[in-house]
Amino acid sequence: MSQKTAELAAKAKAMNDLAKAAKEAGATLKTSDLVGPSDQVPDLGQVEQAAPQLFDLTVGQISGPIDAQRTGVVAKLVDKQEPSADEIAKNFDQMREQLRDQRQSDAFSVFLSGVMDEYKKQGRIRVNAKAQGPGIPGT
């Protein structure tokens, strides 16, 4: 599947025509409405997880092959809408809080990992390898 998807992507880029390349390859051509990162697209799933690179494309650009678990996808960006200043202002506080919370969580994880490593080195924490089970790093 991945080889056929890669061939379709290469052919579509060379021809600069996804529809024609899909027809020649016997692939199904589908379209969707405008989608955001958290939106679901049939046969692809959540766009941000399955194909975040699509948001970096310019209008008219054809993507490379995308592995969508059960199927392969090649996409062409036909329209792109940036958020308006009002939309940005409306969601600014919420996004700032989300970013702050994520950074705090990341910083705490790094701190905790460092403390645990230091305590293990000092012998203040001992790990029972049998209790952790097989295949766990650090055992």
N, CA, C and O atoms as CSV, one atom per row, in Angstrom:
chain,resi,resn,atom,element,x,y,z
A,1,MET,N,N,0.832,-1.193,0.000
A,1,MET,CA,C,0.000,0.000,0.000
A,1,MET,C,C,0.878,1.260,0.000
A,1,MET,O,O,0.631,2.202,-0.753
A,2,SER,N,N,1.899,1.258,0.850
A,2,SER,CA,C,2.735,2.463,0.933
A,2,SER,C,C,3.493,2.719,-0.375
A,2,SER,O,O,3.726,3.870,-0.744
A,3,GLN,N,N,3.875,1.645,-1.072
A,3,GLN,CA,C,4.570,1.815,-2.342
A,3,GLN,C,C,3.638,2.432,-3.384
A,3,GLN,O,O,4.044,3.322,-4.131
A,4,LYS,N,N,2.401,1.968,-3.436
A,4,LYS,CA,C,1.446,2.507,-4.406
A,4,LYS,C,C,1.115,3.963,-4.091
A,4,LYS,O,O,0.954,4.784,-4.995
A,5,THR,N,N,1.017,4.272,-2.801
A,5,THR,CA,C,0.740,5.661,-2.406
A,5,THR,C,C,1.913,6.557,-2.783
A,5,THR,O,O,1.716,7.674,-3.261
A,6,ALA,N,N,3.129,6.071,-2.571
A,6,ALA,CA,C,4.319,6.851,-2.939
A,6,ALA,C,C,4.381,7.074,-4.448
A,6,ALA,O,O,4.730,8.161,-4.907
A,7,GLU,N,N,4.040,6.037,-5.218
A,7,GLU,CA,C,4.033,6.168,-6.675
A,7,GLU,C,C,2.979,7.176,-7.126
A,7,GLU,O,O,3.223,7.979,-8.026
A,8,LEU,N,N,1.803,7.129,-6.494
A,8,LEU,CA,C,0.740,8.083,-6.837
A,8,LEU,C,C,1.185,9.508,-6.517
A,8,LEU,O,O,0.968,10.418,-7.318
A,9,ALA,N,N,1.805,9.710,-5.354
A,9,ALA,CA,C,2.267,11.049,-4.980
A,9,ALA,C,C,3.303,11.565,-5.970
A,9,ALA,O,O,3.246,12.724,-6.381
A,10,ALA,N,N,4.245,10.714,-6.355
A,10,ALA,CA,C,5.282,11.124,-7.307
A,10,ALA,C,C,4.676,11.469,-8.666
A,10,ALA,O,O,5.048,12.463,-9.290
A,11,LYS,N,N,3.750,10.642,-9.110
A,11,LYS,CA,C,3.115,10.872,-10.407
A,11,LYS,C,C,2.285,12.156,-10.390
A,11,LYS,O,O,2.330,12.945,-11.334
A,12,ALA,N,N,1.526,12.358,-9.305
A,12,ALA,CA,C,0.686,13.559,-9.196
A,12,ALA,C,C,1.541,14.825,-9.177
A,12,ALA,O,O,1.184,15.833,-9.787
A,13,LYS,N,N,2.663,14.764,-8.478
A,13,LYS,CA,C,3.556,15.939,-8.435
A,13,LYS,C,C,4.182,16.193,-9.804
A,13,LYS,O,O,4.289,17.341,-10.236
A,14,ALA,N,N,4.594,15.124,-10.486
A,14,ALA,CA,C,5.213,15.276,-11.809
A,14,ALA,C,C,4.222,15.851,-12.812
A,14,ALA,O,O,4.580,16.689,-13.640
A,15,MET,N,N,2.975,15.397,-12.734
A,15,MET,CA,C,1.941,15.869,-13.661
A,15,MET,C,C,1.297,17.167,-13.178
A,15,MET,O,O,0.631,17.864,-13.943
A,16,ASN,N,N,1.503,17.481,-11.903
A,16,ASN,CA,C,0.848,18.611,-11.236
A,16,ASN,C,C,-0.678,18.507,-11.382
A,16,ASN,O,O,-1.380,19.503,-11.555
A,17,ASP,N,N,-1.161,17.250,-11.304
A,17,ASP,CA,C,-2.602,17.005,-11.443
A,17,ASP,C,C,-2.961,15.732,-10.671
A,17,ASP,O,O,-2.792,14.620,-11.170
A,18,LEU,N,N,-3.454,15.915,-9.459
A,18,LEU,CA,C,-3.798,14.770,-8.611
A,18,LEU,C,C,-4.965,13.980,-9.192
A,18,LEU,O,O,-4.949,12.749,-9.164
A,19,ALA,N,N,-5.968,14.664,-9.714
A,19,ALA,CA,C,-7.147,13.980,-10.246
A,19,ALA,C,C,-6.764,13.037,-11.389
A,19,ALA,O,O,-7.206,11.889,-11.427
A,20,LYS,N,N,-5.949,13.522,-12.307
A,20,LYS,CA,C,-5.548,12.706,-13.456
A,20,LYS,C,C,-4.672,11.534,-13.006
A,20,LYS,O,O,-4.836,10.413,-13.488
A,21,ALA,N,N,-3.750,11.791,-12.092
A,21,ALA,CA,C,-2.871,10.724,-11.594
A,21,ALA,C,C,-3.676,9.670,-10.837
A,21,ALA,O,O,-3.397,8.477,-10.954
A,22,ALA,N,N,-4.670,10.099,-10.066
A,22,ALA,CA,C,-5.513,9.158,-9.324
A,22,ALA,C,C,-6.325,8.295,-10.280
A,22,ALA,O,O,-6.475,7.093,-10.064
A,23,LYS,N,N,-6.840,8.902,-11.321
A,23,LYS,CA,C,-7.635,8.160,-12.309
A,23,LYS,C,C,-6.782,7.106,-12.993
A,23,LYS,O,O,-7.210,5.963,-13.159
A,24,GLU,N,N,-5.566,7.493,-13.393
A,24,GLU,CA,C,-4.659,6.551,-14.053
A,24,GLU,C,C,-4.257,5.414,-13.121
A,24,GLU,O,O,-4.056,4.283,-13.565
A,25,ALA,N,N,-4.142,5.713,-11.831
A,25,ALA,CA,C,-3.737,4.693,-10.860
A,25,ALA,C,C,-4.915,3.856,-10.372
A,25,ALA,O,O,-4.723,2.860,-9.674
A,26,GLY,N,N,-6.126,4.255,-10.733
A,26,GLY,CA,C,-7.304,3.532,-10.274
A,26,GLY,C,C,-7.667,3.851,-8.834
A,26,GLY,O,O,-8.365,3.080,-8.174
A,27,ALA,N,N,-7.193,4.980,-8.356
A,27,ALA,CA,C,-7.468,5.392,-6.978
A,27,ALA,C,C,-8.745,6.232,-6.927
A,27,ALA,O,O,-9.144,6.846,-7.917
A,28,THR,N,N,-9.361,6.243,-5.776
A,28,THR,CA,C,-10.586,7.014,-5.575
A,28,THR,C,C,-10.218,8.442,-5.195
A,28,THR,O,O,-9.362,8.660,-4.337
A,29,LEU,N,N,-10.859,9.405,-5.829
A,29,LEU,CA,C,-10.625,10.813,-5.533
A,29,LEU,C,C,-11.754,11.315,-4.656
A,29,LEU,O,O,-12.926,11.198,-5.014
A,30,LYS,N,N,-11.402,11.876,-3.499
A,30,LYS,CA,C,-12.393,12.402,-2.569
A,30,LYS,C,C,-12.011,13.819,-2.183
A,30,LYS,O,O,-10.844,14.205,-2.250
A,31,THR,N,N,-13.022,14.591,-1.776
A,31,THR,CA,C,-12.767,15.950,-1.301
A,31,THR,C,C,-13.393,16.106,0.077
A,31,THR,O,O,-14.252,15.320,0.478
A,32,SER,N,N,-12.954,17.126,0.788
A,32,SER,CA,C,-13.542,17.425,2.091
A,32,SER,C,C,-13.753,18.925,2.198
A,32,SER,O,O,-13.203,19.703,1.418
A,33,ASP,N,N,-14.550,19.312,3.165
A,33,ASP,CA,C,-14.709,20.726,3.470
A,33,ASP,C,C,-13.428,21.208,4.140
A,33,ASP,O,O,-12.522,20.414,4.396
A,34,LEU,N,N,-13.352,22.498,4.422
A,34,LEU,CA,C,-12.218,23.019,5.167
A,34,LEU,C,C,-12.151,22.330,6.522
A,34,LEU,O,O,-13.175,22.141,7.179
A,35,VAL,N,N,-10.962,21.960,6.936
A,35,VAL,CA,C,-10.780,21.267,8.205
A,35,VAL,C,C,-9.705,21.958,9.032
A,35,VAL,O,O,-8.789,22.583,8.497
A,36,GLY,N,N,-9.836,21.833,10.325
A,36,GLY,CA,C,-8.837,22.323,11.253
A,36,GLY,C,C,-8.037,21.149,11.792
A,36,GLY,O,O,-8.339,19.999,11.474
A,37,PRO,N,N,-7.027,21.421,12.598
A,37,PRO,CA,C,-6.164,20.354,13.114
A,37,PRO,C,C,-6.911,19.267,13.891
A,37,PRO,O,O,-6.531,18.098,13.817
A,38,SER,N,N,-7.944,19.618,14.621
A,38,SER,CA,C,-8.635,18.616,15.440
A,38,SER,C,C,-9.806,17.964,14.710
A,38,SER,O,O,-10.482,17.109,15.282
A,39,ASP,N,N,-10.058,18.346,13.465
A,39,ASP,CA,C,-11.178,17.782,12.714
A,39,ASP,C,C,-10.853,16.376,12.202
A,39,ASP,O,O,-9.691,16.017,12.008
A,40,GLN,N,N,-11.911,15.594,11.990
A,40,GLN,CA,C,-11.803,14.246,11.450
A,40,GLN,C,C,-12.105,14.275,9.951
A,40,GLN,O,O,-13.031,14.952,9.506
A,41,VAL,N,N,-11.319,13.538,9.192
A,41,VAL,CA,C,-11.546,13.396,7.760
A,41,VAL,C,C,-11.702,11.904,7.474
A,41,VAL,O,O,-10.865,11.108,7.900
A,42,PRO,N,N,-12.764,11.512,6.756
A,42,PRO,CA,C,-12.951,10.094,6.443
A,42,PRO,C,C,-11.713,9.512,5.759
A,42,PRO,O,O,-11.092,10.171,4.925
A,43,ASP,N,N,-11.365,8.303,6.107
A,43,ASP,CA,C,-10.214,7.558,5.576
A,43,ASP,C,C,-8.869,8.112,6.043
A,43,ASP,O,O,-7.827,7.549,5.706
A,44,LEU,N,N,-8.870,9.190,6.803
A,44,LEU,CA,C,-7.622,9.772,7.282
A,44,LEU,C,C,-7.594,9.814,8.798
A,44,LEU,O,O,-6.581,9.476,9.410
A,45,GLY,N,N,-8.692,10.224,9.407
A,45,GLY,CA,C,-8.751,10.364,10.861
A,45,GLY,C,C,-8.546,11.808,11.250
A,45,GLY,O,O,-8.813,12.719,10.465
A,46,GLN,N,N,-8.066,12.017,12.477
A,46,GLN,CA,C,-7.817,13.380,12.947
A,46,GLN,C,C,-6.617,13.938,12.194
A,46,GLN,O,O,-5.531,13.358,12.218
A,47,VAL,N,N,-6.820,15.043,11.540
A,47,VAL,CA,C,-5.816,15.601,10.630
A,47,VAL,C,C,-4.491,15.884,11.344
A,47,VAL,O,O,-3.425,15.560,10.820
A,48,GLU,N,N,-4.550,16.473,12.508
A,48,GLU,CA,C,-3.325,16.852,13.229
A,48,GLU,C,C,-2.467,15.638,13.567
A,48,GLU,O,O,-1.240,15.723,13.550
A,49,GLN,N,N,-3.102,14.514,13.873
A,49,GLN,CA,C,-2.351,13.303,14.210
A,49,GLN,C,C,-1.913,12.538,12.965
A,49,GLN,O,O,-0.781,12.059,12.898
A,50,ALA,N,N,-2.790,12.421,11.993
A,50,ALA,CA,C,-2.500,11.609,10.815
A,50,ALA,C,C,-1.601,12.318,9.798
A,50,ALA,O,O,-0.743,11.687,9.181
A,51,ALA,N,N,-1.798,13.619,9.624
A,51,ALA,CA,C,-1.064,14.331,8.572
A,51,ALA,C,C,-0.868,15.808,8.922
A,51,ALA,O,O,-1.418,16.675,8.243
A,52,PRO,N,N,-0.096,16.108,9.966
A,52,PRO,CA,C,0.100,17.515,10.332
A,52,PRO,C,C,0.810,18.317,9.242
A,52,PRO,O,O,0.698,19.542,9.203
A,53,GLN,N,N,1.537,17.636,8.360
A,53,GLN,CA,C,2.260,18.316,7.287
A,53,GLN,C,C,1.321,19.004,6.302
A,53,GLN,O,O,1.750,19.888,5.561
A,54,LEU,N,N,0.059,18.617,6.283
A,54,LEU,CA,C,-0.886,19.247,5.355
A,54,LEU,C,C,-1.054,20.734,5.647
A,54,LEU,O,O,-1.340,21.510,4.735
A,55,PHE,N,N,-0.884,21.142,6.897
A,55,PHE,CA,C,-1.060,22.544,7.253
A,55,PHE,C,C,0.126,23.401,6.825
A,55,PHE,O,O,0.064,24.628,6.904
A,56,ASP,N,N,1.200,22.768,6.373
A,56,ASP,CA,C,2.364,23.499,5.882
A,56,ASP,C,C,2.319,23.699,4.365
A,56,ASP,O,O,3.131,24.440,3.811
A,57,LEU,N,N,1.373,23.038,3.696
A,57,LEU,CA,C,1.259,23.155,2.238
A,57,LEU,C,C,0.693,24.514,1.846
A,57,LEU,O,O,-0.018,25.160,2.616
A,58,THR,N,N,1.026,24.929,0.628
A,58,THR,CA,C,0.424,26.128,0.064
A,58,THR,C,C,-0.701,25.692,-0.873
A,58,THR,O,O,-0.746,24.541,-1.308
A,59,VAL,N,N,-1.593,26.606,-1.175
A,59,VAL,CA,C,-2.728,26.277,-2.037
A,59,VAL,C,C,-2.219,25.759,-3.378
A,59,VAL,O,O,-1.360,26.375,-4.010
A,60,GLY,N,N,-2.760,24.624,-3.802
A,60,GLY,CA,C,-2.369,23.995,-5.061
A,60,GLY,C,C,-1.270,22.957,-4.917
A,60,GLY,O,O,-1.012,22.196,-5.850
A,61,GLN,N,N,-0.624,22.917,-3.771
A,61,GLN,CA,C,0.482,21.983,-3.561
A,61,GLN,C,C,-0.048,20.582,-3.251
A,61,GLN,O,O,-1.078,20.433,-2.592
A,62,ILE,N,N,0.660,19.560,-3.729
A,62,ILE,CA,C,0.293,18.162,-3.531
A,62,ILE,C,C,1.211,17.569,-2.467
A,62,ILE,O,O,2.424,17.775,-2.487
A,63,SER,N,N,0.608,16.828,-1.539
A,63,SER,CA,C,1.374,16.239,-0.435
A,63,SER,C,C,2.160,15.024,-0.907
A,63,SER,O,O,1.968,14.516,-2.012
A,64,GLY,N,N,3.029,14.590,-0.051
A,64,GLY,CA,C,3.696,13.319,-0.255
A,64,GLY,C,C,2.754,12.219,0.207
A,64,GLY,O,O,1.614,12.501,0.575
A,65,PRO,N,N,3.207,10.977,0.195
A,65,PRO,CA,C,2.343,9.877,0.637
A,65,PRO,C,C,2.069,9.969,2.134
A,65,PRO,O,O,2.959,10.293,2.920
A,66,ILE,N,N,0.828,9.679,2.517
A,66,ILE,CA,C,0.415,9.708,3.916
A,66,ILE,C,C,-0.114,8.329,4.266
A,66,ILE,O,O,-1.042,7.830,3.629
A,67,ASP,N,N,0.482,7.713,5.286
A,67,ASP,CA,C,0.023,6.402,5.748
A,67,ASP,C,C,-1.113,6.636,6.734
A,67,ASP,O,O,-0.898,7.172,7.821
A,68,ALA,N,N,-2.318,6.235,6.355
A,68,ALA,CA,C,-3.493,6.447,7.198
A,68,ALA,C,C,-3.996,5.113,7.753
A,68,ALA,O,O,-5.194,4.834,7.717
A,69,GLN,N,N,-3.086,4.301,8.259
A,69,GLN,CA,C,-3.378,2.994,8.849
A,69,GLN,C,C,-3.948,2.016,7.831
A,69,GLN,O,O,-3.197,1.204,7.290
A,70,ARG,N,N,-5.234,2.063,7.553
A,70,ARG,CA,C,-5.870,1.088,6.660
A,70,ARG,C,C,-5.747,1.477,5.193
A,70,ARG,O,O,-6.037,0.666,4.313
A,71,THR,N,N,-5.330,2.682,4.925
A,71,THR,CA,C,-5.290,3.158,3.547
A,71,THR,C,C,-4.137,4.147,3.362
A,71,THR,O,O,-3.540,4.609,4.335
A,72,GLY,N,N,-3.843,4.457,2.135
A,72,GLY,CA,C,-2.849,5.470,1.821
A,72,GLY,C,C,-3.543,6.686,1.236
A,72,GLY,O,O,-4.566,6.563,0.563
A,73,VAL,N,N,-2.988,7.855,1.494
A,73,VAL,CA,C,-3.619,9.099,1.057
A,73,VAL,C,C,-2.577,10.010,0.424
A,73,VAL,O,O,-1.443,10.109,0.894
A,74,VAL,N,N,-2.985,10.671,-0.650
A,74,VAL,CA,C,-2.224,11.767,-1.243
A,74,VAL,C,C,-3.214,12.923,-1.310
A,74,VAL,O,O,-4.329,12.753,-1.802
A,75,ALA,N,N,-2.824,14.085,-0.825
A,75,ALA,CA,C,-3.753,15.211,-0.746
A,75,ALA,C,C,-3.258,16.395,-1.561
A,75,ALA,O,O,-2.059,16.589,-1.762
A,76,LYS,N,N,-4.223,17.175,-2.021
A,76,LYS,CA,C,-3.922,18.434,-2.693
A,76,LYS,C,C,-4.691,19.520,-1.954
A,76,LYS,O,O,-5.901,19.409,-1.752
A,77,LEU,N,N,-3.993,20.554,-1.559
A,77,LEU,CA,C,-4.625,21.655,-0.835
A,77,LEU,C,C,-5.267,22.599,-1.847
A,77,LEU,O,O,-4.577,23.196,-2.673
A,78,VAL,N,N,-6.592,22.730,-1.778
A,78,VAL,CA,C,-7.300,23.578,-2.735
A,78,VAL,C,C,-7.726,24.913,-2.136
A,78,VAL,O,O,-8.056,25.842,-2.873
A,79,ASP,N,N,-7.725,25.022,-0.813
A,79,ASP,CA,C,-8.086,26.281,-0.163
A,79,ASP,C,C,-7.470,26.302,1.229
A,79,ASP,O,O,-7.300,25.261,1.863
A,80,LYS,N,N,-7.142,27.486,1.688
A,80,LYS,CA,C,-6.549,27.628,3.017
A,80,LYS,C,C,-7.032,28.940,3.602
A,80,LYS,O,O,-6.948,29.989,2.964
A,81,GLN,N,N,-7.537,28.869,4.817
A,81,GLN,CA,C,-8.012,30.079,5.485
A,81,GLN,C,C,-7.267,30.264,6.796
A,81,GLN,O,O,-7.279,29.388,7.661
A,82,GLU,N,N,-6.632,31.389,6.928
A,82,GLU,CA,C,-5.963,31.735,8.171
A,82,GLU,C,C,-7.001,32.337,9.111
A,82,GLU,O,O,-7.960,32.953,8.647
A,83,PRO,N,N,-6.833,32.172,10.424
A,83,PRO,CA,C,-7.793,32.771,11.350
A,83,PRO,C,C,-7.747,34.297,11.271
A,83,PRO,O,O,-6.697,34.899,11.049
A,84,SER,N,N,-8.912,34.895,11.458
A,84,SER,CA,C,-8.981,36.357,11.441
A,84,SER,C,C,-8.438,36.911,12.756
A,84,SER,O,O,-8.260,36.178,13.729
A,85,ALA,N,N,-8.183,38.194,12.765
A,85,ALA,CA,C,-7.687,38.845,13.988
A,85,ALA,C,C,-8.698,38.687,15.124
A,85,ALA,O,O,-8.308,38.522,16.279
A,86,ASP,N,N,-9.991,38.737,14.807
A,86,ASP,CA,C,-11.023,38.553,15.829
A,86,ASP,C,C,-10.986,37.145,16.413
A,86,ASP,O,O,-11.109,36.972,17.626
A,87,GLU,N,N,-10.817,36.142,15.560
A,87,GLU,CA,C,-10.746,34.763,16.037
A,87,GLU,C,C,-9.513,34.551,16.907
A,87,GLU,O,O,-9.576,33.863,17.926
A,88,ILE,N,N,-8.406,35.135,16.508
A,88,ILE,CA,C,-7.178,35.024,17.296
A,88,ILE,C,C,-7.382,35.678,18.655
A,88,ILE,O,O,-7.035,35.098,19.684
A,89,ALA,N,N,-7.938,36.874,18.662
A,89,ALA,CA,C,-8.168,37.583,19.922
A,89,ALA,C,C,-9.139,36.813,20.810
A,89,ALA,O,O,-8.960,36.763,22.027
A,90,LYS,N,N,-10.163,36.216,20.212
A,90,LYS,CA,C,-11.171,35.484,20.974
A,90,LYS,C,C,-10.566,34.265,21.674
A,90,LYS,O,O,-10.951,33.944,22.799
A,91,ASN,N,N,-9.636,33.593,21.027
A,91,ASN,CA,C,-9.050,32.368,21.571
A,91,ASN,C,C,-7.684,32.576,22.226
A,91,ASN,O,O,-7.060,31.613,22.672
A,92,PHE,N,N,-7.219,33.819,22.288
A,92,PHE,CA,C,-5.869,34.088,22.770
A,92,PHE,C,C,-5.665,33.628,24.211
A,92,PHE,O,O,-4.690,32.938,24.509
A,93,ASP,N,N,-6.576,34.004,25.102
A,93,ASP,CA,C,-6.414,33.650,26.513
A,93,ASP,C,C,-6.430,32.140,26.719
A,93,ASP,O,O,-5.640,31.608,27.499
A,94,GLN,N,N,-7.324,31.454,26.025
A,94,GLN,CA,C,-7.415,30.001,26.146
A,94,GLN,C,C,-6.129,29.340,25.657
A,94,GLN,O,O,-5.613,28.435,26.313
A,95,MET,N,N,-5.615,29.775,24.528
A,95,MET,CA,C,-4.380,29.197,23.995
A,95,MET,C,C,-3.194,29.494,24.905
A,95,MET,O,O,-2.328,28.640,25.095
A,96,ARG,N,N,-3.149,30.700,25.467
A,96,ARG,CA,C,-2.063,31.049,26.380
A,96,ARG,C,C,-2.084,30.126,27.594
A,96,ARG,O,O,-1.034,29.664,28.039
A,97,GLU,N,N,-3.273,29.856,28.131
A,97,GLU,CA,C,-3.392,28.957,29.278
A,97,GLU,C,C,-2.971,27.538,28.919
A,97,GLU,O,O,-2.283,26.877,29.697
A,98,GLN,N,N,-3.382,27.068,27.743
A,98,GLN,CA,C,-3.002,25.723,27.316
A,98,GLN,C,C,-1.487,25.600,27.172
A,98,GLN,O,O,-0.894,24.612,27.605
A,99,LEU,N,N,-0.867,26.606,26.563
A,99,LEU,CA,C,0.587,26.586,26.401
A,99,LEU,C,C,1.294,26.646,27.749
A,99,LEU,O,O,2.274,25.937,27.975
A,100,ARG,N,N,0.794,27.493,28.642
A,100,ARG,CA,C,1.393,27.595,29.974
A,100,ARG,C,C,1.288,26.265,30.714
A,100,ARG,O,O,2.260,25.806,31.314
A,101,ASP,N,N,0.108,25.648,30.672
A,101,ASP,CA,C,-0.094,24.364,31.347
A,101,ASP,C,C,0.818,23.289,30.768
A,101,ASP,O,O,1.388,22.484,31.505
A,102,GLN,N,N,0.953,23.281,29.433
A,102,GLN,CA,C,1.826,22.289,28.802
A,102,GLN,C,C,3.283,22.509,29.191
A,102,GLN,O,O,4.000,21.549,29.471
A,103,ARG,N,N,3.723,23.752,29.212
A,103,ARG,CA,C,5.108,24.043,29.602
A,103,ARG,C,C,5.358,23.688,31.060
A,103,ARG,O,O,6.424,23.172,31.395
A,104,GLN,N,N,4.395,23.957,31.926
A,104,GLN,CA,C,4.543,23.588,33.339
A,104,GLN,C,C,4.649,22.071,33.479
A,104,GLN,O,O,5.480,21.565,34.234
A,105,SER,N,N,3.812,21.362,32.756
A,105,SER,CA,C,3.836,19.900,32.801
A,105,SER,C,C,5.171,19.363,32.296
A,105,SER,O,O,5.751,18.462,32.902
A,106,ASP,N,N,5.656,19.914,31.192
A,106,ASP,CA,C,6.945,19.486,30.641
A,106,ASP,C,C,8.080,19.772,31.613
A,106,ASP,O,O,8.943,18.922,31.834
A,107,ALA,N,N,8.081,20.976,32.196
A,107,ALA,CA,C,9.132,21.347,33.143
A,107,ALA,C,C,9.102,20.440,34.371
A,107,ALA,O,O,10.155,20.027,34.857
A,108,PHE,N,N,7.919,20.129,34.872
A,108,PHE,CA,C,7.816,19.262,36.038
A,108,PHE,C,C,8.314,17.856,35.715
A,108,PHE,O,O,8.974,17.226,36.541
A,109,SER,N,N,8.001,17.360,34.512
A,109,SER,CA,C,8.462,16.030,34.107
A,109,SER,C,C,9.987,15.979,34.063
A,109,SER,O,O,10.594,15.014,34.528
A,110,VAL,N,N,10.600,17.013,33.505
A,110,VAL,CA,C,12.065,17.073,33.448
A,110,VAL,C,C,12.643,17.147,34.854
A,110,VAL,O,O,13.612,16.453,35.163
A,111,PHE,N,N,12.062,17.977,35.706
A,111,PHE,CA,C,12.510,18.106,37.090
A,111,PHE,C,C,12.402,16.771,37.820
A,111,PHE,O,O,13.354,16.335,38.468
A,112,LEU,N,N,11.243,16.123,37.715
A,112,LEU,CA,C,11.017,14.862,38.405
A,112,LEU,C,C,11.979,13.788,37.935
A,112,LEU,O,O,12.507,13.026,38.746
A,113,SER,N,N,12.212,13.721,36.630
A,113,SER,CA,C,13.143,12.748,36.078
A,113,SER,C,C,14.551,12.978,36.634
A,113,SER,O,O,15.243,12.026,36.993
A,114,GLY,N,N,14.967,14.235,36.703
A,114,GLY,CA,C,16.289,14.563,37.244
A,114,GLY,C,C,16.416,14.195,38.710
A,114,GLY,O,O,17.439,13.658,39.134
A,115,VAL,N,N,15.382,14.483,39.484
A,115,VAL,CA,C,15.400,14.148,40.914
A,115,VAL,C,C,15.462,12.638,41.097
A,115,VAL,O,O,16.238,12.138,41.911
A,116,MET,N,N,14.644,11.911,40.339
A,116,MET,CA,C,14.645,10.448,40.445
A,116,MET,C,C,16.015,9.872,40.088
A,116,MET,O,O,16.507,8.979,40.778
A,117,ASP,N,N,16.632,10.372,39.024
A,117,ASP,CA,C,17.955,9.892,38.632
A,117,ASP,C,C,18.981,10.166,39.723
A,117,ASP,O,O,19.799,9.307,40.049
A,118,GLU,N,N,18.930,11.361,40.280
A,118,GLU,CA,C,19.878,11.735,41.338
A,118,GLU,C,C,19.674,10.866,42.582
A,118,GLU,O,O,20.646,10.410,43.184
A,119,TYR,N,N,18.442,10.642,42.961
A,119,TYR,CA,C,18.155,9.808,44.131
A,119,TYR,C,C,18.592,8.362,43.902
A,119,TYR,O,O,19.056,7.701,44.831
A,120,LYS,N,N,18.448,7.870,42.676
A,120,LYS,CA,C,18.907,6.513,42.376
A,120,LYS,C,C,20.422,6.427,42.505
A,120,LYS,O,O,20.948,5.453,43.044
A,121,LYS,N,N,21.128,7.449,42.009
A,121,LYS,CA,C,22.589,7.478,42.103
A,121,LYS,C,C,23.047,7.505,43.555
A,121,LYS,O,O,24.038,6.867,43.910
A,122,GLN,N,N,22.331,8.238,44.388
A,122,GLN,CA,C,22.688,8.368,45.799
A,122,GLN,C,C,22.231,7.166,46.628
A,122,GLN,O,O,22.573,7.058,47.806
A,123,GLY,N,N,21.474,6.281,46.027
A,123,GLY,CA,C,20.989,5.113,46.748
A,123,GLY,C,C,19.785,5.409,47.635
A,123,GLY,O,O,19.414,4.583,48.469
A,124,ARG,N,N,19.184,6.557,47.466
A,124,ARG,CA,C,18.016,6.918,48.267
A,124,ARG,C,C,16.751,6.239,47.763
A,124,ARG,O,O,15.759,6.113,48.480
A,125,ILE,N,N,16.817,5.798,46.488
A,125,ILE,CA,C,15.712,5.057,45.891
A,125,ILE,C,C,16.303,3.797,45.291
A,125,ILE,O,O,17.296,3.845,44.564
A,126,ARG,N,N,15.685,2.674,45.601
A,126,ARG,CA,C,16.091,1.412,45.004
A,126,ARG,C,C,14.907,0.860,44.226
A,126,ARG,O,O,13.766,0.902,44.688
A,127,VAL,N,N,15.198,0.341,43.037
A,127,VAL,CA,C,14.146,-0.181,42.172
A,127,VAL,C,C,14.208,-1.703,42.209
A,127,VAL,O,O,15.258,-2.302,41.978
A,128,ASN,N,N,13.059,-2.319,42.505
A,128,ASN,CA,C,12.960,-3.766,42.508
A,128,ASN,C,C,12.689,-4.215,41.083
A,128,ASN,O,O,11.587,-4.028,40.567
A,129,ALA,N,N,13.691,-4.804,40.446
A,129,ALA,CA,C,13.580,-5.203,39.033
A,129,ALA,C,C,12.486,-6.234,38.833
A,129,ALA,O,O,11.820,-6.228,37.798
A,130,LYS,N,N,12.284,-7.122,39.800
A,130,LYS,CA,C,11.246,-8.149,39.666
A,130,LYS,C,C,9.858,-7.525,39.689
A,130,LYS,O,O,8.961,-7.978,38.978
A,131,ALA,N,N,9.676,-6.503,40.491
A,131,ALA,CA,C,8.374,-5.848,40.598
A,131,ALA,C,C,8.048,-5.052,39.338
A,131,ALA,O,O,6.881,-4.917,38.972
A,132,GLN,N,N,9.087,-4.520,38.669
A,132,GLN,CA,C,8.850,-3.725,37.462
A,132,GLN,C,C,8.468,-4.592,36.283
A,132,GLN,O,O,7.732,-4.140,35.406
A,133,GLY,N,N,8.937,-5.806,36.235
A,133,GLY,CA,C,8.611,-6.689,35.129
A,133,GLY,C,C,9.658,-6.601,34.033
A,133,GLY,O,O,10.505,-5.708,34.035
A,134,PRO,N,N,9.588,-7.538,33.099
A,134,PRO,CA,C,10.597,-7.576,32.016
A,134,PRO,C,C,10.370,-6.459,30.998
A,134,PRO,O,O,9.253,-5.983,30.795
A,135,GLY,N,N,11.455,-6.071,30.382
A,135,GLY,CA,C,11.386,-5.120,29.273
A,135,GLY,C,C,11.246,-3.661,29.670
A,135,GLY,O,O,11.057,-2.806,28.805
A,136,ILE,N,N,11.334,-3.363,30.932
A,136,ILE,CA,C,11.232,-1.966,31.348
A,136,ILE,C,C,12.642,-1.395,31.455
A,136,ILE,O,O,13.500,-1.971,32.124
A,137,PRO,N,N,12.878,-0.272,30.802
A,137,PRO,CA,C,14.217,0.319,30.808
A,137,PRO,C,C,14.673,0.633,32.223
A,137,PRO,O,O,13.881,1.019,33.082
A,138,GLY,N,N,15.953,0.461,32.440
A,138,GLY,CA,C,16.541,0.812,33.726
A,138,GLY,C,C,16.496,-0.329,34.719
A,138,GLY,O,O,16.874,-0.153,35.878
A,139,THR,N,N,16.037,-1.505,34.286
A,139,THR,CA,C,15.980,-2.639,35.212
A,139,THR,C,C,17.208,-3.473,35.098
A,139,THR,O,O,17.342,-4.475,35.801
